Amino acid sequence: MVPSLRSVTTERPIDLASTLAPLSRGSGDPCHQVTRDGAHWHASRMPSGSVTYRLTQADRHTIDARAWGPGAPEFLDRLDHMLCLDEDVSDFAPEHPKIVDAHRRFPGLRMLRTGLVFEALVPAVLEQKVHTVSARASWRKLVRQFGSSAPGPAPVGLLLPPDADTWRKIPSWTWHRANVGPQRAQTIVRAARVADALERAAAESPAEAARRLRTLPGIGVWTAAEIGQRAFGDADALSVGDYHLSAIVGWTLLGEPIDDNAMVEYLEPLRPHRYRAVRLLEISGYAHKPKFGPRTPLTDHTWH
């Protein structure tokens, strides 16, 4: 199968690895692989059809892309949009020395705007109120059971995620065996029933798209933010309600833990770039939290 090809170039540097990192749902993600040559492979379902794409960093300003499958032309046409090459950071003026330094050291960080709402929604819902390790194990199990082969010469094990109709039809006992509780399973099934309508949210402003998502039962502020970070290119999508984030922000920037309300108040001057600031702290290595106190429990729904 002959690939479709495209290169995109931008005046401002772009760091492909940091930019694409949120797409991966941990090591072993069936839909995302980084091969030894540094290429980033991903399998998605575009509105026009399935696609496998391979992105590589040609130089600090250029990304090379290859894509296979019926969705390849659409993917390549939207590549600059996905990588947020049009984003404006001229109003991002942090004052905290750590954020200033991180922004200076990592000028190539971009947001992500895949436009694929349901694709971002499913793993975000799986990660609601459970340990990330458990959620990602559930994601792997379900995709390997219900996903399909990625088009083109994809790396071994790369799979397309199930389509919305397949997610909708997964029986209750299969969710249970995948360690997904009824509330999260029902949220995904409800979203699958209106997946086409959800996709239209990508055409709205990030704030309006998040508002529309939150009208769906089971989708709150945290989940809408996690979707916005990947599907809408929302540089302000702060994951309020995250088990660790407020403490990490507090320890990193203030030297003490804070709660969600204090985090929101402290980061307010950084609007509309609060999520960008968090990502910069993460990739710079500044983000930290002392390793003491209770951990999130590894909930297991499969034993009974």
C-alpha positions in Angstrom: 0.0 0.0 0.0 1.5 3.3 -1.1 1.5 6.0 1.6 0.2 9.5 1.3 2.9 12.0 2.2 3.1 15.5 3.5 5.6 17.8 5.3 4.6 20.8 7.4 7.0 23.6 8.3 6.6 26.4 10.8 8.6 29.5 11.8 8.3 28.7 15.5 10.0 25.5 16.5 7.9 22.4 17.2 8.8 19.5 19.5 7.0 16.5 18.1 7.6 14.1 21.0 6.3 16.6 23.7 3.4 17.6 21.6 2.2 14.1 20.8 2.8 12.7 24.3 -0.8 13.2 25.5 -2.0 10.9 22.7 -0.4 7.9 24.3 -2.3 6.1 27.0 0.9 4.6 28.6 3.3 2.0 27.4 1.6 -0.8 25.5 -1.1 1.5 24.2 -2.5 -0.6 21.2 -3.3 2.6 19.3 0.0 4.4 19.7 3.7 3.4 19.3 7.0 5.1 19.2 9.5 2.9 17.3 13.3 2.7 17.7 13.9 5.2 14.9 11.9 7.8 16.8 8.8 7.6 14.6 5.4 8.2 16.2 2.8 5.8 14.9 -0.9 6.2 15.6 -4.2 4.6 14.4 -7.4 6.6 14.3 -10.8 6.7 12.8 -11.2 9.9 10.8 -14.7 10.9 9.6 -13.7 9.8 6.1 -12.3 6.4 7.3 -9.5 4.7 9.2 -6.0 5.9 9.1 -2.5 4.8 10.3 -0.1 7.7 10.4 3.6 7.9 11.0 5.1 11.3 12.1 8.8 12.1 12.3 10.8 15.1 13.3 12.9 16.2 10.3 14.3 19.3 12.0 13.3 21.8 14.7 10.8 23.4 12.3 9.6 20.5 10.1 7.5 17.4 10.6 7.3 14.7 8.0 4.1 12.6 7.8 3.1 9.4 6.1 -0.4 8.0 6.2 -2.3 4.9 5.0 -5.9 4.0 4.8 -9.1 5.7 3.5 -8.7 8.5 6.1 -5.2 9.3 5.1 -6.0 12.3 2.7 -8.2 13.9 5.4 -5.6 13.4 8.1 -2.8 14.9 6.1 -5.0 17.8 5.1 -5.7 18.6 8.8 -2.1 17.9 10.0 -1.1 21.5 10.6 -4.5 22.1 12.4 -3.9 19.0 14.6 -0.4 20.2 15.6 -1.7 23.7 16.3 0.7 25.4 14.0 -1.6 28.4 14.0 -1.7 28.9 17.8 -0.8 32.3 19.2 1.3 32.4 22.3 2.1 36.1 22.2 -0.2 36.6 25.3 1.5 33.9 27.3 3.5 35.9 29.8 4.2 33.8 32.9 5.9 35.3 35.9 6.9 32.3 38.0 10.6 31.6 37.3 10.1 27.9 36.8 7.4 28.4 34.1 9.4 31.2 32.5 12.4 28.9 32.3 10.4 25.9 31.0 8.9 28.1 28.3 12.3 29.3 27.3 13.8 25.8 27.2 10.8 24.1 25.4 9.6 26.6 22.8 8.5 23.7 20.6 5.6 22.5 22.8 2.3 22.7 21.0 -1.2 21.8 22.0 -3.1 19.0 20.2 -6.2 19.4 18.1 -7.2 16.1 16.7 -10.8 17.0 16.3 -11.7 13.4 17.3 -14.0 13.9 20.3 -15.2 10.4 20.9 -11.7 8.9 20.4 -10.5 11.2 23.2 -13.6 10.6 25.4 -13.4 6.8 25.9 -9.9 6.6 27.6 -10.7 9.8 29.6 -13.8 8.2 31.0 -11.9 5.0 31.8 -9.5 7.1 33.8 -12.3 8.7 35.9 -11.7 8.3 39.7 -9.5 5.2 39.4 -5.7 4.6 39.3 -4.2 5.4 36.0 -2.5 1.9 35.9 -5.9 0.2 36.2 -7.6 2.5 33.6 -4.8 1.9 31.1 -5.0 -1.8 31.6 -8.7 -1.7 30.9 -8.1 0.4 27.7 -5.5 -2.2 26.5 -7.8 -5.1 27.2 -10.9 -3.6 25.5 -9.0 -2.3 22.4 -7.3 -5.6 21.9 -10.6 -7.5 22.2 -12.7 -5.1 20.0 -10.3 -3.1 17.9 -9.2 -4.0 14.4 -6.0 -4.1 12.4 -4.6 -0.7 11.5 -4.2 -0.1 7.7 -0.9 0.0 6.0 2.5 -1.3 7.1 1.8 -0.6 10.7 4.1 -1.9 13.5 3.1 -5.2 15.0 0.3 -4.8 17.6 -0.9 -1.4 16.4 -4.7 -1.4 16.3 -7.6 0.9 15.4 -9.8 1.7 18.4 -13.3 0.3 18.2 -15.9 2.5 16.5 -18.7 4.0 18.5 -21.2 1.3 17.5 -18.9 -1.4 18.8 -18.4 0.4 22.1 -22.1 0.8 22.4 -22.7 -3.0 22.0 -20.1 -4.2 24.5 -22.0 -6.4 27.0 -22.0 -5.5 30.7 -20.1 -8.7 31.7 -17.3 -7.7 29.4 -16.9 -4.3 30.9 -16.8 -6.1 34.3 -14.1 -8.4 33.2 -12.1 -5.4 31.9 -12.3 -3.9 35.4 -14.6 -1.1 34.3 -17.4 -0.3 36.8 -21.0 0.3 35.7 -20.9 4.1 36.0 -18.0 4.5 33.6 -19.3 1.8 31.2 -22.7 3.5 31.1 -21.1 6.9 30.4 -19.2 5.4 27.4 -22.3 3.7 26.1 -24.3 6.9 26.4 -21.6 8.8 24.6 -21.4 6.2 21.8 -25.1 6.6 21.1 -24.6 10.3 20.3 -21.1 10.1 19.0 -21.9 11.9 15.7 -23.3 14.8 17.7 -20.3 14.9 20.0 -17.9 15.1 17.0 -19.7 18.4 16.0 -18.4 20.0 19.2 -14.9 20.2 17.6 -16.2 23.0 15.4 -17.1 25.1 18.4 -14.7 27.2 20.5 -13.0 25.1 23.2 -15.1 26.7 25.9 -18.4 26.0 24.1 -17.2 22.5 23.2 -16.4 21.8 26.9 -19.8 23.1 27.9 -21.6 20.9 25.4 -19.6 17.9 26.6 -20.7 18.5 30.2 -24.3 18.2 29.3 -23.8 14.5 28.8 -24.3 12.5 32.1 -21.0 11.3 33.4 -18.9 14.0 31.8 -17.8 16.5 34.3 -15.2 19.3 34.4 -12.2 16.9 34.7 -13.2 14.7 31.8 -14.2 17.6 29.6 -10.7 19.1 30.2 -9.0 15.8 29.4 -10.9 15.6 26.1 -10.2 19.3 25.3 -6.5 18.8 25.8 -6.4 16.3 23.0 -9.4 17.0 20.7 -9.7 20.8 20.8 -6.2 22.2 21.3 -7.4 23.9 24.4 -4.4 25.5 26.1 -6.5 26.4 29.1 -8.1 23.0 29.8 -7.0 22.7 33.4 -7.9 19.2 34.8 -9.7 20.4 38.0 -10.5 17.5 40.1 -7.4 15.5 39.3 -6.2 13.4 42.3 -2.6 14.7 42.0 -2.6 17.9 40.0 -3.3 20.6 42.6 -0.7 19.1 45.0 1.8 19.0 42.2 1.2 22.6 41.2 1.4 23.6 44.8 4.6 21.8 45.6 6.2 22.8 42.4 5.4 26.5 42.4 4.7 27.3 46.1 6.6 24.6 48.0 3.5 23.4 49.7 0.3 21.4 48.8 -2.8 23.3 47.8 -6.3 22.2 46.9 -8.2 22.6 43.6 -9.7 26.0 44.6 -6.3 27.4 45.5 -4.8 26.0 42.3 -7.6 27.7 40.2 -7.1 31.0 42.0 -3.3 30.8 41.7 -3.2 30.0 38.0 -5.9 32.5 37.1 -3.5 35.1 35.7 -2.3 32.5 33.2 -5.6 32.3 31.3 -6.0 31.2 28.6 -2.8 29.1 28.9 -3.2 27.3 32.3 -2.9 23.8 30.7 0.1 25.0 28.7 1.8 26.0 31.9 1.1 22.6 33.5 2.5 20.8 30.4 5.6 22.9 30.5 6.2 22.0 34.1 5.8 18.3 33.3 8.1 18.2 30.3 10.8 20.4 32.0 11.1 18.1 34.9 10.0 20.8 37.4 6.7 19.1 38.3 7.0 17.1 41.5 5.2 16.0 44.6 6.9 14.5 47.7 6.3 10.7 47.8 4.4 10.4 51.0 0.7 10.2 52.0 -2.0 7.9 50.7 -2.0 6.6 47.1 -5.0 6.3 44.9 -6.4 2.7 45.4 -6.1 0.1 42.6 -9.8 -0.7 42.3 -10.6 -4.2 41.0 -14.2 -4.9 39.8 -13.4 -8.3 38.4 -13.2 -10.5 41.5 -16.9 -10.8 42.3 
